[in-house]
Amino acid sequence: MSADLSRAIWRKSSRSNAERECVEVARVPAVVGIRDSKAPAAGHLALPPAAFATLLAQVKTGGLDL
């Protein structure tokens, strides 16, 4: 999914660890963006809100733990 997030307001997850895992999210109409706050120029993922909600639920329940 392609989305213009150049003017999005990114916010860091309250669960991010400043030394290791830093995740930021941004919401624009019809899209939720996800990126690494330590490398914002590296790009982002853009998901429809329903897909983001599914991803978030899986993360919260440990369904994606390695």
Summary of the structure (lengths in Angstrom):
residues: 66
radius of gyration: 12.0
end to end distance: 25.5
largest distance: 33.3
contacts: 143
relative contact order: 0.19
helix: 23%
strand: 26%
